[in-house]
Amino acid sequence: MKLQLHLRQTQTLAPQLIQSLKMLQMPALRLEQTIRLELATNPLLEEVEELDTETKAEEEAEFEVAAEKDENAKEDSVDWEEFLQDEDNGYKVNEYKEHQEEIIQGSAAQTNNLYHHLQEQLYLLKLTAEEQLIGEYVIGNISPEGYLAISVEEMAAELKAPREKIEAILDLIKRFDPSGVGSRDLRESLLFQLKDKGLEDTLAYRIVDQYINELDRKSILQLSRLMGSSEEKVQSALELIKTLSPTPAHGRFDQGAMPVVPDLIIERLDDGFVVMHNDAHMPRLRISQGYKQLVRRGNSSSDDTKNYIKQKLEQARWLLNAINQRRSTMIRVMESIINRQRDFFDKGPAFLKPLIMEDIAQMVDMNVATISRVANGKYVQTPFGVYEIKHFFNSGIARDDGTDMSKRSVKQRIEEIIRAELADQPLSDQEIYRQLNNEGIKLARRTVTKYREELKIAPARLRKRASA
């Protein structure tokens, strides 16, 4: 029997990176739940009130003496002296705590529980630890409507994981309830819904696959010729397509939404603004004093005890570092947004300017995917109300009067136009394009189609309903 040696390059997710990414994508309430779970499972962590200066000085002096007594103790892989003296290893509630509690009361922003619904299904699968973490990351990047918010390539770059592995986990998630969740666009969602119903070999499937974005411009006669089928069969296929959901989540998770606690709070200070991390509802963590007493006994502790403490100490530090990194990253990003959206914060929502994530990424020297993690699902309390951070990102459209109109405002106008249409006479993209141009909003007809698709609104032919 011959023994052969093969070299193979593999990529693994660093635990510290995983912890930081998971913390960064969590909204405030989810973060608090995670921290409290860690408190319950890691005995080296404890929750404390803010320590006064005198008490901190006494504790630091006490542990310095203890460290000197153990100076001649046998060395091991844990820096016990650092462990004893590292009193500031936790994260602190800022001095605005009481004021923050007043600010966030009555915040109207809301979220849904699609995230938790998908996570529950993920936990039922027999996955490796790495696959589990990839799954949680993918689910964290699915919008409330059920669409994947970023590309697989961006996730692969952020996680430093093979693209194929992320694709495989994404394919598993698409089979979760609701059907097609995690799809990247309307076409993919509709195709998956048809496949899930066993309708993969149907005319409806072929129409969605080949012509979903051209239905407004194709008559039933044209479609019948293109598909090599009768007009009656095409009409029947279109009726079947109408029964599908334009969004995977289909508004199922809007009921019973919980109030959102803003992650950040912005207040005016003199001629500028200050960004505060909202720690008001977060427990303040530090290394357990009880275990410091145990460590103080040095080598009298058993090897098993020391190994256990090393493991839990490492986990605690990863957690605290991830929380601190999350806070500093979010504040840096928000400060840069204020710098670029100063008119909004000075004058109000009507003065929101075009801004893209790449601009902020360059300002703070971060990856665009990291900016996306900060922006999605995180809220900020501003002098003008609570906003999701991604609200401040949008591209611009030039108007006839020479001013720039944000992409978000244009999409909002398209929604308003479609909302006002007659149920039995839906407007085509061409008709919406003409109306926008009459209002001085100049953009190409294909851009109208693009924005409608980004809004997850079906083409006119699929929106047609009998009038009430």
N, C-alpha and C positions, 0 to 999 in steps of 0.2 A: 504493500500500500504506500503510495506516495503522498507526502504532505506538501501542499502547495500554499504559498503565501500570496494573498491578494491585497492590494492597496485600494481602498475605496474612500472617496471624500463624501462626508455627510455634513449636513447642517443641523444644529440643534438650537433650541431656544434657551438663552441664558436666563436662569431664574430671576435675576435682578431686572432684566429687560421685561420679562413677562409681568412681574409685579408692577413695574412702573406703567406699562401700557394698560394693564387692567385698571389701575387706579385712575389714570388720566381719562379714560373713557367713561368712568362712572359719574352719574349725576350725584348731587349732594346727598339725597336720601339713601341712595344705594350705597354710597361710600360710608355713611354712618352705620348702616346695617352690617357692612363688611367689617368695619372696625370693632363693632360690638361682638361679632362672631369670633374675631381674633382674640378679643379679651376673654371670651369664654373658653377658648381652646388652648391658649398659650399662657401658662402660669408665670412667665417672666414679664408679662405686661400687667400694668394696673392703671386704673383711672384715678386721677387726683385733681383736686382744685388747684388753682394758681398758687404757687408758693410765694410767701413774702420773702424779702431780701434777707432778713435776719435768719429765718429758718434755713434757707438755702446755704448761707454761709456756715452755719453750725454743722449741717450735714456734710458739706464738702470737707470741712476741717476734720470731722470724725472719720471719714473714709480715707483721708490722707494718712492719718495715724495708723489705721488698720493696714494700709498698704505698706507702710514702713516696717510694721511688725512682720509682715510676710516677705520681706526683702530677700531673705536667704532661702525662701521656699523653692522647691524644684520647679523648673520652667516647664510649661507645656504649651500647646498650640493656641490657647486662648490668652489674650493679654488681660489678665485678671485685674491689674492695676488700673488699666483704662476702663475696664468694666465697672470697677468700684467708683471711679471718679467721674464717669460720664453722666453727670446729673442732668445735662441738657440734651440728652439723646432723644427726648421726645419732641413733640411739636406743641406750640403754645397757642392759646386763644388770645387774639389781639385785644388791645385795650378798649376797643369799641364794642365789646360784647353786649353790654346792656342796651346800647343804642341800636345795635343790629337787630336785637329781638323786637324792638319797636317797629323798625323799618319793614321787616319781612311779614309782619302780621297782615293777613288779608290779601296776600299776593294771589293774583287771579290766574297766573299761568298754570297749565295743566299738562299731564303726561298720561300715557296709557300703559297697560301691562302686557303688551305683546312680547316685550323682552323676557319677562318672567315665564310667560306661556311657552316660549321657545326653549328657554333654559331647562324647564322641567322635562321636556321631551329629550333634550340633549343628555341629561343625566341618566336616562333609561337605557342609553346605548352602552355597549361594552367597548370603550375607547381607551387608548393609552393616555397617560398623563399629558403628553404633548398634543395629541389629537383633541383631548378635552379642552385644552387651553386655546387651541386654534378655533374650535367651535365656539367658545365663549367670545372670542375676539370677533369672529364673523357675525355672530348674533348682535354684538354691540354696535355693529355698523349697518344694521338693517333699520330703515326708516319706519315710522309709525304706520305708513301705508303698506309696508311689507316688501319694499324694494331695497336692494343692496345699494348703499350710499356711495361706496368707493369701489375701485377696480381691484381685481385679484392681484394685479401686479403691484399696486400700492400696498396691499396687505402683506404680500410676500417680502417686499422691501422693508416694511416696518418690522415684521416679525423675524426677518432673516431666515425664512423657511422656504422650502421648495414650492414653486407655484403649483405643481401637480398635487401636492399634499393638501394645499388649501382648496383647490378645485374639488378634490375628493370629498372633503368635509362639507363644502358648499352644496355638492350634489346630495349629500345625506340630508342636509337641512331643508332643501327644497321639497323633500318628501314629507316634511313635518306638516302638521295642521297649523295654519291654512295652506292649502295646496298652492305651490308656486312661490311661497315666501322665499325671499332672497334672490328673486329674479332681477336681472339688470335693467330690463325695459319692458314695455307693454307687450311687444311681440313674444319675448321669452316667457312672460307670465301666462299669456293666453295659450301658447303652445304647450306649456307644462300642464295647464288645467285640462286641455283636451286629452293629452297623453294620460293623465291621471284617471280620466273617465273611460279610457280604452278606445279613444277616438283618433288614434294616431294615423290610421289609414283611411281618412275621410276627406271629402272635398273641403270641408270647413278648415281642417288642419292645413291643407295645401294653400288655401287662400290666405290664412294668417301668416304662414311661413313665407309666402312670396309677395303678397300685395297689401299687407295690413296698413302700410303707410301711404298707400295710393288709393284707398277706397273712396275718398272724397272726389277723386278725379276720374274714377272708372264707373261707367254705368253697368247695370246688370248684363246688358247685351255685350259690352266689351269684355267683362269678366267671363262670361260664358264662352266667348271665342278664345280668350287666353287660356282658360282652363280646359277647353275641349269638352264642355258639358252643356246641358240645356239650361235655359233661363230659369226654369222651375226649380232645378236642383241647386242652382246658384242662390236663388232667393231663399230656399230652405236652409242652405248652409249659412247664409248671413243671419237668419233668424236664430240658428243654433249659437252662432258667435255672440249674439246679443245677450244670451243667457249667462255668459261668462262674466266674471268680475273684472272690471278694469284695474283694480288694485287687489293684490293678494289678501290683504287684511280686511278690506271691504268695510271699514268702520266698525268692526266687531269689538274692538278693544277701547272704544271711546267712553263707555259707560263706567261709572265708579272710579273715575280718574282721581288721583291723589294730588293735592296742592304741591307745587314745586317749590322747594326751598332754593333761593338763588345761591349759586356758588360764590359769586362775587358781588360786592356792593361798591357803587361809585358815588362819591360825594364831592361837591364843590368845595375847594379850599383856597381862599383868596382869589387869585386870578386863574387858578388851575383846578385840577381834579385829582383826587386820591382814590386809588383802587385798594379795597380791603378784601381779604379772603373771609368768607362768612363761616367762621368757626364756632358760631354761637351754639349750635346744636351738636357739635362734635366733642367726644370725650378727649380730655388731655391725657396723653399716655406717657409713661416712663417705665424704666426697668423696676420690677417689683422689689420693694425694700426687704421683704422676707427672704428672697433669694440672694440678695446682697449679703444678708447675715450668714446664709449658708456658704457662700463663696469665701467669706471672711475666715472661715475655719480652714481654708486652704486644702492641703493634702489629706486631712482627716476624712474628707468625703471619699466615697467609693468611686472607682473608675466609671461604673455605670451611671452614677449620679452626675459626674462631671461631663460625661458624653451627652447625657440628656440635656444638661444646662447649655452646653455648647450648641447643640442643635436648635434649641428654643431661642437662644440668644441670637443666633444667626437669622432665624425667621423673624424675630422681633425687629432687628435692625433693618432687614430688607423692607419690612412693612413701614417703619418710620421714615426711612429714606425715600420710599416711593411716595408717601404722603407729602413729605416736604418738597420733593421734586414736582409733584402735581401742583402744589400751591404756587411755587415760584414760576413754573411754566405758564400757568393760567394768568397770573398777574402780569408777567412780561408781555404776553400776547395782548391782553386787554389794554395795557398802557399804550401799546403800539396802535391799536385800533382807535383809541381816543385821539392819538396824534393825527391819524389820517381822517377821522370823522369828527373833527373838532366842531364843525358847524352844527352837527346833530346835537351834541352835548351842550352847546351854547344856546342854540335857537329852537331845537325841537325836531321831531320825526320828519317833518316835511323837508328838512335840509340834509337827508341822508344822501351821500355821494356814492358813485360807483367805486367799488373796491373788490379786489380779488385776493384769494388766499396767498397766491405767490408773492404779492407785495409785502404782506406781513411776514411770511416765511423768510424773505430776504432781510427784513429789518431786524428780526430776532435771531437770524442764523439757525433756523430749524427747517426740518423737512415739511413739505406741504401736508403730508399725511398727518403729521403731529398737530398742525394747525387745525386740520379737520377734526381730530379727536377732541381738541379743546372746544371747537365751535358747535359740534353736534350734541344735542341733548343737555347742554349746560346753559344756565340762565344767569343773567346779571340784573341787579336792581339799579336802575338809573334814575335821575331826577324826573324822567318822563314815564316811568313805569318799568315793568319787568319784561325783558326781551331775551329770546334765545340768542346766544352769541353769534350764531351763523346769520342772524338777521342783518348784521352789519356788512356782510359780504355780498356783493352783487356787481355785475358788469353794467355798462352804460349804453344808452341809446340816445342819439342826437335828435333833437326836435327842430321843427321849423324855425322856432324863435332863437335858436342857437344854444339853448340850454341842454344839459344832459339829464336824461331820465333814467333812473336805475332799472336794471333788468327786472328786479322784483316788482317794481311798480307797473311795468309793462305786462308782466305775467298776471298781476292782480287785475289789470284792466281786461285782459283776455278772459279771465274767470268771470268777471262781472258781465261781460258781453254774452258769454255762453249761458250764464245763469238767467239772463233776461230773455233768452230766445224762447220761441214757442215750442212746446213739446213735440208737436207734429210737423214742425218746420225748422229743424236745427240748422244753424249756420255753417256753411262750409268754410274751410280755411281761407279761401279766396274772398269770401264775403267779410270775414273778420279782418283780413288784411286791408280791404277797402275802407272799412269803418275806422280802423286805426289811422290810416293815411289821411282820412278826412279830419281826424282830430289832431293832425300835425305830428303824429308819431310815425316816423319813416323807418321802415324795416322791410326786408324782403318777405315774400309770401312763404318761402321755405322756412324762414325764421319763425313765422307764426306757427307752422306745423311743428317745428322743433320745440317751441315753448309749450305748445299744447301737449305734446308727448311728455315733456318734463313734468307737467302738471298731472300726468297720468289720466288725461281726459281722452276718451275714445273719439274716433272720427265721427263726423256728422251722421253718416249712414248707420252707425251703431248707437247713436244717441237718440234716434228717432223713436218716439213713443206716441201712441194714440192720445189725443187731447182728452182731458177729463170732461 
